[in-house]
Amino acid sequence: MTIASPAGYQVIAVSSATPANPGLLRRLYEALFESRERHAQRSVDAYIARRGYRMTDSLEREIGERMLDGQWMSRR
């Protein structure tokens, strides 16, 4: 993003771009995060399927409680 300035004033450039080649630790972190996110989504999808594919308020509350308690984070 560049901030334009009237004639006679200094131009200030602000860059918010991420580096083109992230480091090894950043790539590893992102891969781990995406893997856990996919696992959580599959677990929620399976739970909804077992409960009859109807998303009710109580089902949404149960899913939230299980996610916060970490009951779905163990791989079976």
Beta strands, then each sheet from edge to edge (+ up, - down):
strand 1: 2-3
strand 2: 12-13
sheet 1: 1+ 2-
end
